[in-house]
């Protein structure tokens, strides 16, 4: 599992770009709408879902944990 540091809550689409899974917002939209993204083990189809620290995002057989960036 890879930790991805964030500075606060952010939408799933932005997280996918930050994690390097998607190159653009449009690419993130396609990935999410394909049904291949999970959040905390459940399929998530909403690109705008707000992620919180501790959430685990799964895509393409990999998992990414939302982690708090040091202030």
N, C-alpha and C positions, 0 to 999 in steps of 0.2 A: 504494500500500500504506500502510495506517495502522499506526503503532506504538502498542501498548497496553502501558503500564508495569504491571508486577506486582512484588510483593515477594518472590516465591518460586514454586516449582511450585504449580500449581493445576489442578483438574479442568476439563475442556472446558466443561461446563455453566456453571460459575462464570465462566469466561473470556467466554463469550457474553454473559452478563449485564453483566460489566464493560465489554465493548466496546460495549454498547448495542444489540446484535443481538437479544437476548431481554429481555423485561421481567421475567420470572419464571423460576424453575427449571422449572416445568411447561412454559412456552413453549420453553425451551431443549431440554427433552426431546423435544418434538414436532419441532423443527427438526432435531435430530440424527437422530431415528428416520426422518425423511423421506428421508434419504440425500443431503441437499443440502450437507452439511458435509465439507470435506476438511481433513486435517492433513498438511502437507508433500506435497501433491499426491495423497494417497490418501484415498478415501472413509472416513470414520470414523463408526461407528454406536454407539460407546460414550460416553455422556455423562460418565462418570467417568474417561475417559482423562486421565492426568496430563500436562499440557503443561510444557515446559521453555523456558527463554529461547532464542530463535532459531527456535522452531517457527513455521510460517506456517499460519494457519487461513483457509480460504476458505469463504465462504457468500454466497449471493445475488449472485454476480458480483463481490464485493469480497474483498480479502485483508487480513488483520490479522496483524501480526508480534508475537509475544510478546517484550517488551522488559524489561530489568531496570530497576526503579525505583531512582533514586539513594538511597543510604542516608542 
